[in-house]
Structure formats: C-alpha cells, structure tokens
Amino acid sequence: MISNYLKVAFRNLLKHRIYSAITIVGFAIGLAAAILIALYVRFELSFDDFQVHGDTIVRASFASKKEGIVQGRGPSFTPPFAPAAANEIPEVESFVRLSTPRVAYAFVGGESFKLENIRHADSTFFDIFSFNLIAGDIRSALRNPYSLVLSQSSAERMFGEGNPLGTLVKLDGKGPYQITGIVADPPANSSIQFSSLISFSTLYEDKNLYLDWNGGNQYIAYLQLVPNADIALVEKQCSALLWRYLNQQLSAIGVEVVPSLEPLKSVHLFHEYDSETRRNNIAIVSAVAVFILILACVNFVNLTTARAIRRAKEVGIRKTFGANRNDLVSQFLGEALLVTIAGTSIAILLVELVTPWYRALVGEHAGSLSSFEFGEAAMFVFSIFTVGIAAGSYPAFHLSRFQPAAIQGEISRGGARSIVRNILVIFQFAVSITLIACTLLVGAQLQYMQNKDLGFRQDNMIVIPLRGEESKERGDILKQELTGLPDITGVTASSEVPSAGFTTNGYFPEGQTTPVMIHVVDADERFFDTYGLAVIKGRSFSSERLTDKDSYLINESLALMLGWDDPIGKTIRRGGDHTIIGVVKDFHYATLHDKIEPLIITNQPWRDRYSVLSVRTESKDIPELIISLKAVWHRVLPSTPFEFSFLDDQMDTLYRAERRFEGLFFSFSFLAIVIALMGLVGLASFSAQQRTKEIGIRKVLGASVQGVVSLLSADFIKLIAVANLLAWPTAYYFTQRWLDNFAYRMEMPWSAFILAGGSVLLLAVGVIGVQAIKAASANPVDALRYE
C-alpha cells in the first residue's frame, strides 16, 4: 500500500514538473540556508563546552563606580586579586592568572619567528583548564621563571618534527627562555586563545613592572570554585576583599571598584566586550533561518492549494471508487515526503558546494555537516522531515475533505481559498523586504563608520611596530632616518596607535588622594601634527622644552569629567606631579561602539622607549616606498625582521564582525527573494492558466497585451504593497535594536525602505509580466477552445 502511494505521488510530481521543481528547489534552498545558519549558531553556542571543570570556573570582572554610576566593566585588573581571593575566600579552591595577549619574536638558531597571542600564565593553568599538554610535565611546565610552553603549531613552525623540550630561546632579545612543554592548539570554540605560554613567575623578575594593587591592569583572573558554590555569595566576599585592599582608599573620592564573577561558559556570549552584538547577531540570523525555511514551506502550501481545483476531480473519482479520507491524506503526505526527501538531498549537496564560500564569509570555524554528532544528526533529520510533513499537512487535509457530490461547489468556491494564499504571499514578501531593508541599513551604518570624521587622519599612514629591546632602543635613529625619505611627510613614535583603544592606568588628579583609572597614550612631539590632532587649549609638546617630558595633555572628555573649565596649569600625579600644558579635541581612539572616554597624552614613554612608529606618506608608489622603508630598517636593525601595516587596514579589522554580519544578511536576503519569486512564478503561471478563457475573450473583444498584463499583475502588486506596509516598521524596529550597539550611529536613511520595497516590486512585476505576456500572446482561438 505504501509503495503504491509513493508510486502515484512520484508520477504526480513528474506530471507537474514546473510546480514540483519550484517546490523542491525552493525547499532545498531554504533548508540549505537553515543548515548553514545552524552550523554558525551551533559553533557560537559551543564555546568552552570542552572544559572539564567549566561548571566551577569563573572569570573575575571589575567596574568602576562613581556617584552610583558604573563605568568601564572588564576583566583586566591587577595581579594580587586572584591569590588574595584564594587565600581568604573558602569557596575559591584555586586560581590562574593570564596576561593580556602580547606579540614577540622568538630567535632560534639565528632565525626569527613571530609569536602572536603570547600570555603569561600561573603554574595551575593545566590543572584548571582542559588544554592538552602533548609534551612536558603538567606540574612543572609553568612553575619556574622563564619557562615557555609552545602551542603545537608554533613548535612545528619553529622546530619542524624535532623535539624542542629543553631548548633555550630569546623573545625580543630577552631571556633566555627554556621550552618546557608543547600544548595542543586551543580549539576554535575556546574563549581563551594563545600561541605560547610563559610562566607568570617570570613577571616578578622584572622590577619595573607594576604588580601590586595600585597599577598594571593587564591581568585576567580565573577562579576555580568548590562544587555547587554560591557565586553571589563569593561575589560579596570579593567585594569585602576589595574594600580591605583598595576601596577603603578610593572611597575618599567616591570611587569604588565593583567585582563580579562570570561563569566561564557564559563569557563568550554574555561577558565579552562585543557579546551583546554577538547575541543579537545569533538571534537575528536564527530568526532569518526560520523565516527562510518557512518561505520554502509557504511555496509548497501555496502551489498545492492553488492546484487544489485541478485535483478536486481526482479526489472525487478516488472517493467514488472507494478511497476514504485517510487514504487520500496518506497519498498527499506521501507527495510531501517525496518533496522533503528530494529537497533534503539537494540541500545537503548545496551545503557541501557552498561550504568553502561560507567559511570565507563567517570564518573557518563555521563547521560542516560532518561535525554533527550522531544524536544531533538524528534530531536534525527528524526535524527536517517534521517540517516537510507539516508543510504538506494543510494541503493534504484540505484536498482530502472534498466530497464527490460537492466537487463543483468546491471549484466554484475556489476563489475563497485564495485568501489563505494571499496572506501567505504577503508574508513571503514582507519577510523578503524586511531582510533587504535591514541589509541596506546595516551597510549604511558601516558606510557611516567608514566615512565618519574620527578626529584624526588615518589615511596614508603606515604603522611599524618596534618589537624587542634593540628596535625600541634605536627607535629615535629609525625615526630620523625615515624622516629623510622622499614623500614622507611625518614620522612619530608612540606607545600605541588610535584604533582599538589605549591602555589605562591609575592617576591622581589635582585635589584627589586616591587614583582614578584613565586611558593613556605616550607620544612624542610630532604625534599631533602627524595625526592631525587639534590642540584647542594651551599647546602640544615641544622638543625644545625639557620640562615637557614631565607634562601632560588631556582630552576634552577628561577635562569635563574632572570639572575643569581651564585645565592649563593643573597637575595630575603618577610617579610625581605632571603639569597639564594643553587640551586636545576629542578624537575616536577606540571603535564607534564606545563613547570617547577620558584620555591623558604623555611625553614620557615607559622606560623611555616607544613601541610603534607611524609614518605618513604622500607617495603614489606605495610598493616602492615599502622597499625604501625596509632598506632603512635593515640598515639600522640588520638582524630584526621588518614588519608593517596600514592604519586603514587595522581600522577595517575592528569591524570585521559587522562586515561578516552584513555579508550574511545580504546572502540570505537574496535567497529569501529567490524563494519568494520562485513561488510567485508558480502562482502567476497557475493564475494565467486559470484565466485562459477570460484572456481569450478579452483579446477577441480588443484587449491589448499590455491590458492583459495589467489585469494579471494588479492583484499581486496589491499584495506586495501590503507587504511593504508590514515590512517597513519591522525592519525599522530590528535595525534600531542592532544600532543600539553603537555609541555613534547614522541618521536613519528612509530611502533604504523605499529602495527595498521598490526593488522587490520591480522584480515581482518582471516575473509576473513574463507569465502574463506569455498568456496574453497566445492565439485567442486556442484559448477559447481550452479545457
């Protein structure tokens, strides 16, 4: 019996090839899109799941609260917090500290290797975290000063297949460091990434580092709690601990450091600086996946119910020969099953074909079908067939209810069924227009960020990092040599460049007895001219004034925060009193996600050494200029690798997630339109067939092709107009939610809504017009003979 149902269903699908193809291909495209998005969402939700002790590990985070307002929450803090918490709080079983990521060159056998994402880590690192130490002793790998654990990829790049354990290497000329272990590369779904680890005890060998409570906010503390510990209680105990060591002094100026504990497995989606954006993106693309799959199912429902009138006679004949309703339901569900199987097969093929492109769009970690575990795969297959059967259920139960004696009545009432189809068509195009409008608005925000005046010049700026002691010591010589090159209009040295933000330190503004955390950048006297920064009060640094080495400039935001209408001559203390000689106009030294925060600019770098050179050029031949820069570099530093980047490129990478999001939105908006238009092709073709005699009569009576096209297009155009009215406010709402992630954002361009609706309308008119012209161009004699 079942085989007979499937055989008849297969024959029926072959008989109506166009409608079957539209249904199957539309379902396949929708399902493929849903699978791709599911892979992306699955990866984002899997962060840190591999950590065996993940349920008991928390990351400490800190915020500054002044006058009841909490500001600047983040995990970077001073080193003493974690050991103090482990010693004084019973629920804290152990701890591990990590430094913020650093970059250095390792020198091995006369050859240099760049190591990015280097972190200092406590000896408890491998006890708490589930990273696989391939070689070395877990207990001692990070115990002694100057111990170095390399990631597997770093070790292979530096030593090939050899065993590097015990080898001595230098990092930026410092050391030597002894390689004590090889660790497997962190998985892509780890919130903790590194290329190598240095023992935390190494930091205490450098007496110039701030490692006490009063500075050096460059370390992240992870606490391992006892099982079933009350995190809220531990947070209160952490607050009491900070009061004893820090907040008691800060309270004199109304400032308090507020700690919080973040479960490790929630860090990626809830506690990173861009986690809200990431959560919004996941929610939005998940909704897009659901809607695209629904669009494909809508095509199936629409085309099947539209053809119900044609199949009414088939139902009547079958019932006359003894078929009951259950038999007919089984028959029509069999067709839905075939559509689902065929669509799923094509969808899997599409996913495999586009996976390389998809990974290039969202990153190599996007995953693949092979990454699904058996249980996940079984649930996925079950869900697909549930969706397919659900899509076929309405047509099946609708068609099977026809009674043989009432077939003509059902046919005459066929127009009433169009209400459901019209609603579904409106839904399809409302979703499509919403996606297109959102894509245009996301693109407009990215364009706004690209064109916004950041308060400094970022074009034609080449950034040269100074890695290692030798390059920093000879930075002044490099600066002088580079300044003499043709087409170089400015060279400046600084601790950082404006892009992702500057570091923070504790300072004592005049009249205050406890420190305030303020962003800071160290820069020479050429920094302001090279970057085009505007000094609006006082003056900038001068090489002719020796006292400027101890002077500060501040930005407008810091003057406003301190309530200083005239800051010139006031002092800020850190290792001595520093006089303010100027106020610089606010500029965006971090991303547009964040408001411009208070900033100090000093003329005295740490240990008298800057970390980066910025070279402004007007050269039209950039490749030739790079050759000249490299030649100067190797003349001054013959044994140090030359490295450079363009500031424009650094700024672009800050918005890589937003650009990927725009790409995702554009791609899936395109798919939504394709699916909707495929359904419209089927409906328009069916409508033309249904009105074949009417078209023939109208042509005999003198109707033109244009008139017939207008007749067939009018109803669909009305539906799309209604879809626009629903789509525009929906797109506005979701775009506003997305824009909430930016402190600086565009004015809403209303033209985007008109463009989205207009483009969909034109595409729809084009699709309908082709079918209408085909029908209108037919011989009226054939139309009047039509049965």
C-alpha positions in Angstrom: 0.0 0.0 0.0 2.7 2.4 1.0 4.7 1.6 -2.2 1.6 2.4 -4.2 1.1 5.7 -2.5 4.7 6.7 -3.2 4.5 5.4 -6.8 1.4 7.5 -7.5 3.0 10.5 -5.7 6.1 10.2 -7.8 4.1 10.1 -11.0 2.0 13.1 -10.0 5.2 15.1 -9.3 6.6 14.2 -12.7 3.3 15.1 -14.4 3.5 18.7 -13.0 7.3 19.2 -13.4 7.3 23.0 -13.1 5.4 23.2 -9.9 7.3 20.2 -8.5 10.6 21.8 -9.4 9.7 25.1 -7.8 8.6 23.4 -4.6 11.6 21.0 -4.3 14.2 23.6 -5.3 12.6 26.2 -3.1 12.6 23.8 -0.1 16.2 22.8 -0.8 17.4 26.4 -0.9 15.5 27.2 2.3 16.8 24.1 4.0 20.4 24.7 2.9 20.3 28.2 4.3 18.9 26.9 7.6 21.6 24.3 7.8 24.4 26.8 7.2 23.0 29.2 9.8 22.5 26.3 12.2 26.2 25.4 11.8 27.2 29.0 12.7 24.8 29.2 15.7 25.9 25.8 16.9 29.5 26.9 16.9 28.7 30.1 18.8 26.8 28.3 21.4 29.5 25.6 22.0 32.2 27.9 23.5 34.2 26.4 26.3 32.0 23.2 26.4 35.2 21.1 26.2 36.4 22.4 29.6 36.0 19.6 32.1 35.9 21.9 35.1 33.9 24.6 33.2 31.0 24.5 35.6 33.2 25.5 38.5 35.4 28.1 36.7 34.5 31.8 36.8 36.3 34.8 35.4 36.6 37.9 37.6 35.5 41.2 36.1 35.7 44.7 37.5 33.9 48.0 37.1 34.5 51.5 38.5 31.5 53.0 40.2 31.4 56.7 40.9 28.4 58.6 42.3 26.3 55.4 41.8 27.2 55.2 38.1 29.0 52.0 36.9 31.6 52.5 34.2 34.0 50.5 32.1 33.4 46.9 33.2 36.1 44.5 32.0 38.3 41.5 33.2 41.7 43.2 33.2 42.9 44.0 36.7 45.9 44.0 39.0 47.7 40.7 39.8 47.2 40.5 43.6 43.4 39.9 43.4 43.4 36.2 42.5 45.9 34.9 45.1 44.2 37.1 47.8 40.8 35.6 46.8 42.2 32.1 47.0 43.7 32.7 50.4 40.8 34.5 52.0 37.6 33.1 50.5 36.9 29.4 51.4 34.8 28.8 48.3 37.8 29.6 46.0 39.6 26.3 45.5 42.3 27.5 43.1 43.1 30.3 40.6 45.1 31.0 37.4 46.0 34.4 36.0 46.6 35.2 32.4 48.2 38.3 31.0 46.5 40.2 28.1 47.9 39.0 24.7 51.3 40.1 23.6 53.5 39.8 20.5 57.2 38.9 20.3 59.9 37.5 18.1 61.5 34.2 19.1 65.1 33.8 17.9 66.1 30.2 17.3 69.4 29.3 15.6 69.8 32.7 14.0 66.3 32.7 12.6 63.4 34.8 13.9 59.7 33.6 14.3 56.8 35.9 15.1 54.7 34.7 18.0 51.4 36.4 18.4 49.0 36.0 21.4 51.6 35.2 24.0 50.3 35.0 27.5 51.8 34.7 31.0 50.1 32.0 33.0 50.3 30.6 36.5 51.6 27.1 37.1 48.0 26.0 37.8 47.0 26.6 34.2 46.8 22.9 33.1 45.2 21.8 36.4 42.3 24.2 35.9 41.9 24.3 32.1 41.4 21.3 29.9 44.1 22.1 27.3 46.1 19.1 26.2 49.8 19.2 27.1 51.3 17.0 24.5 54.9 17.1 25.9 56.2 18.2 29.2 55.2 17.8 32.9 51.8 19.4 33.8 53.0 20.1 37.4 56.2 21.9 36.5 55.8 23.2 32.9 54.9 26.7 34.1 56.4 26.7 37.5 59.9 28.3 37.2 60.7 31.8 35.9 61.5 31.9 32.1 59.6 28.7 31.3 58.0 28.7 27.9 55.2 26.4 26.6 54.7 26.5 22.9 51.5 25.6 21.1 51.8 22.7 18.7 51.5 24.8 15.6 54.2 27.3 16.9 56.5 24.4 17.8 56.1 22.8 14.4 56.8 26.2 12.6 59.9 26.8 14.7 61.4 23.3 15.0 59.7 21.1 12.4 59.4 17.5 13.6 62.2 17.9 16.2 61.7 17.7 19.9 62.2 21.3 21.3 61.9 20.4 25.0 64.8 22.0 26.9 65.8 24.3 24.1 66.7 27.9 25.1 65.2 30.7 23.0 65.1 34.5 23.3 62.0 36.6 23.0 62.6 40.1 21.7 66.1 39.8 22.9 65.1 38.8 26.4 65.7 35.6 28.2 66.8 33.0 27.6 63.5 31.1 28.0 63.5 27.3 28.3 60.9 25.4 26.4 59.2 23.2 29.0 56.2 21.9 27.1 54.1 21.6 24.0 50.4 22.2 24.2 47.8 21.4 21.6 46.4 24.4 19.8 43.3 25.8 21.6 40.1 24.8 19.8 38.3 27.5 17.9 35.4 27.4 20.3 37.7 28.4 23.3 37.3 31.9 24.7 41.0 31.6 25.8 43.4 31.7 22.8 47.2 31.7 22.9 50.2 30.7 20.7 52.5 30.2 23.7 52.5 30.5 27.5 55.2 32.0 29.7 55.3 31.2 33.4 53.7 34.0 35.4 56.6 34.0 37.9 58.7 35.5 35.1 56.9 38.8 35.6 58.2 39.1 39.1 61.8 39.0 37.7 61.2 42.5 36.1 61.3 45.0 38.9 60.0 47.8 36.7 56.5 46.2 36.3 53.5 47.3 38.4 52.4 44.1 40.0 50.7 45.4 43.2 47.2 46.7 43.8 48.0 50.2 42.6 48.6 49.6 38.9 49.2 47.3 36.0 45.7 46.4 34.9 46.8 43.8 32.3 45.9 40.5 34.0 42.8 38.4 33.9 41.9 36.2 36.9 40.1 32.9 36.7 38.9 31.3 39.9 38.0 27.7 40.4 35.2 27.4 43.0 34.3 24.4 45.0 31.4 22.4 43.5 28.0 23.9 43.9 29.4 27.2 45.3 27.1 30.1 45.6 28.5 32.6 43.1 26.5 35.5 44.5 28.0 34.8 48.0 31.5 34.6 46.5 30.9 38.0 44.8 30.0 39.6 48.1 33.2 38.1 49.6 35.2 39.5 46.7 33.7 42.9 47.4 34.7 42.7 51.0 38.2 41.7 50.0 38.5 44.7 47.6 37.2 47.0 50.4 40.1 45.9 52.6 42.8 46.3 50.0 41.6 49.0 47.7 38.1 50.6 48.0 38.7 51.9 51.5 41.3 54.3 50.0 39.1 55.0 46.9 36.1 55.9 48.9 37.6 59.2 49.9 36.7 60.5 46.4 33.5 58.5 46.0 35.0 55.8 43.8 34.5 52.1 44.2 35.8 49.1 42.2 32.9 46.6 41.9 33.8 43.0 41.2 31.6 40.4 39.5 32.1 36.7 38.7 31.3 35.4 35.2 30.8 31.6 34.6 33.4 30.6 32.0 30.8 29.0 29.7 28.9 32.3 29.5 31.9 34.5 28.8 31.7 34.3 25.0 28.1 35.3 24.7 27.4 37.4 27.8 30.6 39.0 29.1 32.9 39.9 26.2 33.1 43.5 25.1 31.1 42.6 21.9 29.0 39.9 23.4 25.7 41.8 23.1 26.4 42.3 19.4 27.2 38.6 19.1 24.0 37.6 20.9 21.9 39.9 18.7 23.5 38.5 15.6 22.8 35.0 16.7 19.2 35.8 17.4 18.7 37.6 14.2 20.3 35.0 11.9 18.4 32.3 13.7 15.2 34.1 13.0 16.3 34.6 9.4 16.9 30.8 9.1 13.5 30.0 10.4 11.8 32.5 8.1 13.6 31.3 5.0 12.6 27.8 5.8 9.0 29.0 6.3 9.1 30.8 3.0 10.0 27.5 1.3 7.2 25.7 3.1 4.8 28.5 2.1 5.6 27.9 -1.6 4.6 24.2 -1.1 1.3 25.2 0.6 0.5 27.9 -1.9 1.2 25.9 -5.0 -0.6 22.8 -3.7 -3.7 24.6 -2.6 -3.7 26.7 -5.8 -3.8 23.4 -7.8 -6.5 22.1 -5.5 -9.2 22.9 -8.0 -7.4 20.9 -10.7 -7.1 17.9 -8.3 -10.7 18.2 -7.0 -11.9 15.9 -9.7 -9.1 13.4 -8.9 -10.3 13.4 -5.3 -13.9 12.9 -6.4 -13.0 9.9 -8.7 -10.9 8.3 -6.0 -13.6 8.6 -3.4 -16.2 7.3 -5.9 -14.0 4.2 -6.3 -13.9 3.6 -2.5 -10.9 5.7 -1.3 -11.5 7.1 2.2 -10.1 10.3 3.6 -7.2 8.5 5.4 -6.1 7.0 2.1 -6.1 10.4 0.4 -4.3 12.0 3.4 -1.7 9.3 3.1 -1.4 9.9 -0.6 -0.9 13.6 -0.3 1.5 13.3 2.7 3.4 10.8 0.5 3.9 13.6 -2.0 5.1 15.8 0.8 7.5 13.1 1.9 9.0 12.8 -1.6 9.4 16.6 -1.8 11.1 16.5 1.6 13.5 13.7 0.6 14.4 15.3 -2.8 14.7 18.8 -1.2 16.9 17.4 1.6 19.2 15.6 -0.8 19.6 18.7 -2.9 20.1 20.9 0.2 22.9 18.6 1.5 24.6 18.9 -1.9 24.2 22.7 -1.9 25.7 22.9 1.6 28.8 20.9 0.6 29.2 23.1 -2.5 29.0 26.4 -0.8 30.8 25.5 2.5 34.2 26.9 1.2 32.5 30.2 0.4 30.5 30.2 3.6 33.7 29.7 5.7 35.3 32.6 3.9 32.3 34.7 4.9 31.9 33.8 8.6 35.3 32.2 9.3 37.0 28.8 9.1 35.2 27.8 12.3 31.8 27.7 10.6 31.8 23.9 10.8 30.5 21.3 8.4 27.8 18.6 8.3 30.4 16.0 9.4 30.8 17.9 12.7 27.4 16.8 13.8 27.3 14.0 16.4 25.0 11.1 15.9 22.4 12.3 18.3 22.4 15.8 16.8 22.2 14.4 13.2 19.3 12.1 14.2 17.4 15.1 15.7 18.3 17.2 12.7 16.9 14.6 10.2 13.8 14.2 12.4 13.3 18.0 12.4 13.6 18.2 8.7 11.0 15.6 8.0 8.7 17.1 10.6 9.0 20.4 8.8 8.3 18.8 5.4 5.3 16.8 6.7 4.0 19.9 8.4 4.2 21.9 5.2 2.3 19.2 3.4 -0.3 18.7 6.1 -2.5 21.6 5.3 -2.8 20.7 1.6 -3.3 17.1 2.4 -6.2 17.6 4.8 -7.6 20.4 2.7 -7.8 18.3 -0.5 -8.9 15.1 1.2 -12.0 16.7 2.6 -13.6 17.2 -0.9 -16.8 15.2 -1.4 -17.7 13.7 -4.8 -21.1 15.3 -4.9 -19.8 18.7 -3.9 -16.8 18.9 -6.3 -18.4 21.6 -8.5 -19.2 23.6 -5.4 -15.7 23.4 -4.2 -14.5 24.5 -7.6 -16.9 27.5 -7.6 -15.7 28.4 -4.1 -12.0 28.1 -5.2 -11.6 31.9 -5.0 -12.3 31.9 -1.3 -9.3 29.7 -0.8 -7.2 32.4 -2.3 -7.5 34.4 0.9 -5.1 32.0 2.6 -2.7 32.1 -0.4 -2.8 35.9 -0.4 -1.9 36.0 3.3 1.0 33.7 2.7 2.2 35.7 -0.4 2.1 38.9 1.8 4.1 37.1 4.5 6.7 35.9 1.9 7.3 39.3 0.5 7.1 41.1 3.9 10.0 38.9 5.1 11.9 39.5 1.9 11.5 43.2 2.0 12.4 43.3 5.7 15.6 41.4 5.0 16.6 43.6 2.1 15.9 46.8 4.1 17.9 45.5 7.1 20.8 44.7 4.7 20.8 48.2 3.3 20.6 49.8 6.7 23.5 47.6 8.1 25.5 48.6 5.0 24.6 52.3 5.6 25.9 52.1 9.2 29.2 50.5 8.1 29.5 53.2 5.4 28.8 55.8 8.1 31.6 54.4 10.3 34.0 54.3 7.3 33.3 57.9 6.4 32.9 59.4 9.9 35.4 62.0 10.9 37.4 60.3 13.7 39.2 63.5 14.7 42.5 62.3 13.3 44.0 61.4 9.9 44.1 57.7 9.3 44.8 57.8 5.5 48.2 57.1 4.1 49.5 56.1 7.5 52.0 53.2 7.7 52.4 51.6 11.2 55.7 50.0 12.0 55.8 48.1 15.4 59.0 48.2 17.4 59.5 44.6 18.7 62.2 43.8 21.1 64.7 45.8 23.1 67.0 46.6 20.3 64.4 48.1 18.0 63.0 50.2 20.8 66.4 51.4 21.9 67.2 52.5 18.3 63.7 54.0 17.7 65.0 57.6 17.6 67.6 56.7 15.0 64.9 54.9 12.9 62.6 58.0 13.2 65.4 60.3 12.0 66.3 58.1 9.1 62.8 57.6 7.9 62.0 61.3 8.1 64.7 61.9 5.5 63.0 59.7 2.9 61.2 61.3 -0.1 57.4 61.5 0.1 57.4 61.1 3.9 55.5 64.0 5.5 55.7 62.9 9.1 57.1 60.3 11.4 56.0 59.9 15.0 56.7 57.5 17.9 54.1 56.4 20.4 53.1 53.6 22.7 50.0 52.7 20.7 48.1 54.0 17.7 44.4 55.1 17.6 42.3 52.1 16.6 41.1 49.6 19.3 41.7 51.8 22.3 44.5 52.8 24.6 45.6 51.2 27.9 44.5 52.5 31.3 46.4 53.4 34.4 45.7 54.9 37.9 46.2 58.7 38.2 45.7 61.2 41.0 44.1 64.4 39.6 44.9 67.6 41.5 43.0 67.7 44.7 42.3 64.0 44.9 44.0 61.5 47.2 43.0 58.2 45.5 43.7 57.1 41.9 41.3 57.3 39.0 41.6 54.9 36.1 42.2 56.9 32.9 43.2 55.9 29.4 46.7 56.9 28.4 49.0 57.0 25.4 52.7 58.0 25.3 53.7 60.1 22.3 56.4 62.3 21.0 56.1 65.9 20.0 55.3 65.0 16.3 52.3 62.9 17.2 49.8 65.8 17.0 50.9 67.1 13.6 51.4 63.6 12.1 47.9 62.5 13.1 46.3 65.9 12.6 45.1 66.2 16.2 43.7 69.6 17.2 45.0 71.2 20.4 42.2 73.6 21.4 43.7 75.0 24.6 47.3 75.5 25.6 49.9 73.9 23.4 51.4 70.5 22.4 54.8 69.1 23.4 58.0 70.8 22.2 61.4 69.1 21.9 63.0 72.5 22.8 61.4 72.4 26.3 62.9 69.8 28.5 60.2 70.2 31.1 57.6 68.9 28.6 58.9 65.4 29.3 57.0 65.6 32.6 54.0 67.4 31.2 50.6 66.1 30.1 47.9 66.9 27.6 44.4 65.8 28.2 41.3 65.4 26.0 38.0 67.3 26.3 36.3 64.3 27.9 38.8 64.2 30.8 38.5 68.0 31.4 34.7 67.6 31.5 34.9 64.6 33.9 37.1 66.5 36.3 35.0 69.6 36.0 38.0 71.7 34.9 36.9 74.6 32.8 40.6 75.8 32.5 42.9 72.7 33.0 46.1 74.5 31.9 48.5 74.6 34.8 46.7 72.0 36.9 48.5 68.8 37.8 48.0 65.1 37.7 50.1 62.8 39.9 51.6 59.5 38.9 55.2 59.0 40.0 55.4 62.7 40.6 53.3 65.8 39.7 52.7 66.4 36.0 51.5 69.8 34.7 48.8 70.0 32.1 50.0 72.1 29.2 47.2 71.6 26.7 43.8 70.2 25.9 43.3 68.1 22.7 40.0 68.0 20.9 38.2 64.6 21.4 39.1 62.0 18.8 38.0 58.4 18.4 40.9 56.3 19.6 38.6 53.3 20.0 35.8 51.9 17.9 32.5 53.7 17.3 30.8 51.1 19.6 32.2 53.1 22.5 31.9 56.7 23.6 35.1 58.8 23.7 36.5 58.3 27.2 38.9 60.5 29.2 42.5 60.4 27.9 46.0 61.5 29.0 48.8 62.0 26.5 52.2 61.9 28.0 55.7 62.7 26.5 57.4 60.1 28.7 57.1 56.5 27.5 57.6 53.6 29.9 61.4 53.0 30.3 62.0 55.8 27.8 61.1 53.6 24.9 58.2 53.8 22.4 56.5 50.7 20.9 55.4 51.9 17.4 56.3 54.3 14.6 53.6 55.9 12.5 54.8 57.1 9.0 52.6 59.5 7.0 53.3 59.5 3.3 52.0 61.2 0.1 53.7 58.7 -2.1 51.9 57.4 -5.2 54.1 54.4 -5.4 53.5 52.5 -2.2 55.4 49.3 -3.1 58.5 51.3 -3.9 58.1 53.2 -0.6 57.8 50.0 1.3 61.1 48.8 -0.2 62.7 52.1 0.9 61.3 51.7 4.4 62.6 48.1 4.6 66.1 49.2 3.4 66.3 51.8 6.2 65.1 49.4 8.8 67.7 46.7 7.9 70.4 49.4 7.8 69.6 50.4 11.4 68.5 46.9 12.6 70.1 44.3 10.3 69.1 41.3 12.5 65.5 42.3 13.3 62.6 41.4 11.0 60.8 44.3 9.3 57.0 44.4 9.9 54.4 47.0 8.8 50.7 47.5 8.3 48.4 50.2 7.1 46.3 52.0 9.7 43.3 51.9 7.4 43.6 48.1 7.4 43.8 48.0 11.2 40.7 50.1 11.4 38.8 47.9 9.0 39.6 44.8 11.0 37.8 46.4 14.0 34.5 46.0 12.2 35.1 42.6 10.7 32.2 41.1 12.6 29.9 43.7 11.3 31.0 43.2 7.7 30.5 39.4 8.1 27.1 40.1 9.5 26.3 42.3 6.5 27.5 39.6 4.2 25.3 37.0 5.9 22.3 39.3 5.8 22.8 40.1 2.1 23.3 36.4 1.2 20.2 35.2 3.0 18.1 38.2 1.9 19.0 37.2 -1.7 17.9 33.6 -1.0 14.6 34.8 0.5 13.9 36.8 -2.6 14.8 33.9 -4.9 12.4 31.6 -2.9 9.6 34.2 -2.9 10.0 34.9 -6.6 10.0 31.1 -7.4 6.7 30.8 -5.6 5.4 33.8 -7.5 6.4 32.3 -10.8 4.3 29.2 -10.0 1.3 31.3 -8.8 1.4 33.6 -11.7 1.7 30.7 -14.2 -1.2 29.0 -12.5 -3.3 32.2 -12.4 -2.7 32.6 -16.1 -3.8 29.1 -16.8 -6.9 29.5 -14.7 -7.9 32.6 -16.7 -7.1 31.2 -20.1 -10.7 31.6 -21.4 -11.1 35.0 -19.9 -7.9 36.2 -21.6 -9.1 34.8 -24.9 -12.4 36.5 -24.7 -10.8 39.8 -23.7 -8.4 39.6 -26.7 -11.3 38.9 -29.1 -13.0 42.0 -27.7 -9.9 44.1 -28.4 -7.9 43.9 -25.3 -4.2 44.7 -25.8 -1.2 42.6 -24.5 -0.5 45.5 -22.1 -4.0 45.4 -20.8 -3.9 41.7 -20.1 -0.5 42.0 -18.4 -2.0 44.8 -16.1 -5.0 42.6 -15.4 -2.9 39.6 -14.2 -0.4 41.8 -12.4 -2.8 44.0 -10.4 -3.7 41.5 -7.7 -0.1 40.6 -7.0 1.0 44.2 -6.9 -1.6 45.0 -4.3 -0.3 42.1 -2.2 3.3 43.4 -2.4 2.1 46.9 -1.5 0.6 45.5 1.7 3.8 43.5 2.3 5.7 46.8 2.2 3.4 48.3 4.9 4.2 45.4 7.2 7.9 45.1 6.3 9.0 48.8 6.8 8.1 49.1 10.5 9.5 45.6 11.2 12.8 46.4 9.5 13.0 49.8 11.4 12.5 48.0 14.8 15.1 45.4 14.3 17.6 47.8 12.8 17.2 50.2 15.7 17.9 47.3 18.1 21.1 46.5 16.2 22.2 50.1 16.1 21.9 50.2 19.9 25.3 48.5 19.9 26.9 51.7 18.6 27.6 54.8 20.6 27.8 56.7 17.3 25.4 55.8 14.5 23.8 57.2 11.4 20.6 59.0 10.9 18.0 56.5 9.6 18.0 56.7 5.8 14.4 56.3 4.8 15.4 55.9 1.2 16.5 52.3 2.2 12.9 51.3 2.9 11.7 52.7 -0.4 14.6 51.1 -2.3 13.9 47.7 -0.6 10.2 47.8 -1.4 10.7 49.2 -4.9 13.3 46.6 -5.9 11.1 43.7 -4.7 8.1 45.3 -6.5 10.1 45.6 -9.8 11.4 42.0 -9.6 7.9 40.7 -8.9 6.4 42.8 -11.8 9.1 41.4 -14.0 8.4 37.8 -13.0 4.6 38.2 -13.3 5.0 40.1 -16.5 6.8 37.2 -18.2 4.0 34.8 -17.4 1.3 37.4 -18.3 2.9 38.2 -21.7 3.2 34.6 -22.5 -0.5 34.1 -21.8 -1.6 37.3 -23.5 0.4 36.5 -26.6 -1.3 33.2 -27.1 -3.8 32.7 -30.0 -7.3 33.6 -28.7 -8.8 30.7 -30.7 -6.7 28.2 -28.8 -7.7 30.0 -25.5 -11.5 29.7 -26.3 -11.1 26.0 -27.2 -9.2 25.5 -23.9 -10.4 22.9 -21.4 
